[in-house]
Amino acid sequence: MKKTLIALFALTGVATAALTEIADMEELIVGMETVGTVGKADGYNQTVYTLDGAYIGGTNEDVLNALNGTSGVITFAGWINLASDASQYNTLVGWGASGTGFKFGVKDDDLFYVTKNVKETVKGFSIAKGEWTMIALQYNTANKNFRLTATTTDGQHYTVQDNATMNAVTVNEFAIGSANGDATSGGENFDGMLSGFKVFTSTDYESNSTIAAALGAAPEVVPEPATATLSLLALAGLAVRRRRK
């Protein structure tokens, strides 16, 4: 099933032209401050970030211009893998200071977004800890509406939620892993692994399959050479040395 979905994502890649990538993880974290514990995991076929904390104080110009725009949709998306002991709230993105802007991520095993000090919206997705799931938030800057998307390696889940009320942002900064763009959110910080995180713009909402195609497949563990293979390599090396004598 997993390989089938990856193939389907690849086939739908032509549709990603509707999404314009404006920043990836490496570009986003330039100049950002870290809180808690952040790092990178070894043994995967792509870069995997580990967070028990957050990157705060994001000021990427392209992202802030998109967030403050008056037309179009900005999409935050990435593959997440929550820690087995992750707390109730695991925020992936926060914009603005406490009480302003929005935040989104996972609450228990559901997707949530919050227009701070206004409204919390939670949708059931059954996001399992210890498994890779693509999650995304699409924010329509024209009408301040939101769309949540999740894609697992075994199937797809999708929903739309609208909320046109949001307190104006006073601190124009974003965070990855914290509810507040300019500060840690403590117990709401992200706890787990993150990969393929990117920010896109588009003229309208895009489907979860389009977003998944733009991100690519979930990370996979690179298998270690089997004992038998290592033994054969050792024998081959020994044979080469003997021939050289």
N, C-alpha and C positions, 0 to 999 in steps of 0.2 A: 504493500500500500504506500509506504513512504517513497519508494522509487517512482511509483506511478504519479504521486502528487508532484514530486520534483520535476518529472517530465512535463506534466501539465503546466507547471509554473514557467518552464522554459518555453513551451509553445505559446503561452500568452504574453511572452516578452514583448511582442510587437505593440501591445497595448500600453506599454510603459512610456511611450512617447508623450502621453498626456501628462506624465509626471516629470517635473524638472528637479533634479537633485541640486540642492543649494549647499549642503554641508554633510560630511560624514563625521563619525565619532572623533577621529584624529583632529579634524579641523575645529570641531565644536569645543573641545577641551583646552584649546590653546588659551593660555592666560587665566584659566579657571582655577580656583582654589579647591583643594580637596579637604574633606572632613571625614572622620572615621577611617576605615581601611579600604583602600582601592588598589587594584593591581591588575595583572593579566594571568590567565591560566595557561599552562603548557598542555601539550598533547592533543590539540585540536587542529583541524585542517584550515582554520581561519582564526583571526584574532578574536579572543574572548576576554572580556573585561570582567573582573570580579569586584563586587561592591558590597561592603557592609558599611555604607556611608553614602557619600555623594560628591559630585563636582558642582560647585556653586559659583555665582558671579559671572555667568555666561554673557558675553557681549558681542558675539559674532554678528557683524553688521548685516549680512544677508538675512539671518534669522530674525533679527529685531525689526528690520524693514518689513519683512513679510508679516510678522505679528502685528505691527502697527499699521498695516495697509488698510485700505477701504474696499478692496475687491479681491476675489480669488480665495483659494483654500490653501492653508499650510498644513502639512502632514508630518507628524512625528511617528516613527515606526522602528521597531527592532525586534530581534529574537531574545526572549528572556527565559531564564531557568531559575526559578525561585529556590532558595536554600530550604532544606527540610525543616529548619527551625525558624523560618522567617516569621516576623510579627504580622499582625492583622493587616496593617496598611503598608504597602510597598509602592512608593511613588516613583514613577519613571521620569516624569517631566513636571516642573513647576515654573510658573512665570509670574513675576511680580513679588512684592513683599507679602508678609502675612496679612490676610484680609483683603488682598486685591489680586486681580487676575484669575488664573485657573491652575489646577493641578490634575494629573491623571496617572493611573497605574492600576494596581491590583489590590482589592480589599478581600481578605480571605482567599477564595478562589474565583472571585468575580472581577470584572472590569468596572472601574469607576472613574468619573470625573467630577470635579467640584469647582463651581464658580465661588471662590472663597467668600465666606460670610454671607452667602446667598442661598446656594442649593447644592445638595449632593445627589448625584444620579448613579445608581448601581445596577448593572445588568448581569444576570447569571450566565457564566461561560464555562464553569467547571474547569478552571485552569489548574492543572495538577502541579504540585511541587516536584522538582527533580526531573521535569520534562521540558523540552523546548517548545515554546509557543510564541508565535508572532503576534504582537499587539500594536495597535496604532490608534492615534487620535487625529481626527481631521477637524480643523477649526476654520469655519467660514467667516472671514473677516468682515464681509459685507453685512451679514445679519446676526453675527455673534452666535451662530448655531454650531453644534458639535456632532460628530459621528464617531462611534467606537467600532473598532474592528479587531477580530482575533482569528488567527489561523493556526491550527495545530498540525502536526505532521501526520495525523490520521483523519483529518477532515477540516471543514471550515465552519465558522460561526460568524454571525454578522448581525448588527443592529444599528438603529439610528435613534438618537435622542437629541432633542432641541432645548435650548435655553438661551433666550435673548437678553438675559440680565446678568451683568458682570460689573463688579466694582472697578473703576478706572485704575490702571496701574500707576503707581507713584514711583516705584523703583524698577526701571526698565532693564531687568536682568532675568536670565533663566537659569534653571538648574537641571542637572541630570542626576536623579536619585534623591532629590529633596523636594518637598512641597513648596518651598520658598526660594525664589531665584537668588536671593542675597544672603541666605543663612541656612544652617542645618535645620531639619524638622524632626530631629531626634528619632522617636519611635516610628515615624512615618518614612524614614529613609529607606532606600532600596537595599534589599539583602538577597544577593544571588548573583547570577552571571548574566551578561548582556553581550550580544554580538550583532554585527551588521546594522547598528543603529544609524539612521540617516534622517535628514529633514528634506522634504520635497515641497514644491509649490505646484498648483494646478489651477485651471479656471473653474473647476467644479469638483464635487466629491468623486472619488474613484473607488472601484470595487476592491474587496479584500484580495481577490486573485491578482489584480493589477499591482497592488502594493507588494504582495508576496513575490511576484515576478521581479519587481524592481529591487527587492532586497536580496533575492537568491535563496538558496536552500539553507536550512538550519545547520549549525555546526555539527561536525561528526568527529568522534574520537579517532585519532590516527592509531591503527593497531600496531602493537609492538611486534617485532619479528618473532616468529615461533621458535621454540627451542630447536626443532629439527632443522629449520632454515639456518639458524646460527651455526649448528654443527656442520652443515654442508658447506657454509662459507668458510668455516675454520679449516675443513679438510681441503677445500679448494686452495686456500692460502698456503697450506702446508705443501700441497703438490707443486705449486708454483715455486716455492722456495727450494724444493728438492731438485726441480728441473734446472734451477739457476746454479746449483753446486757443480 
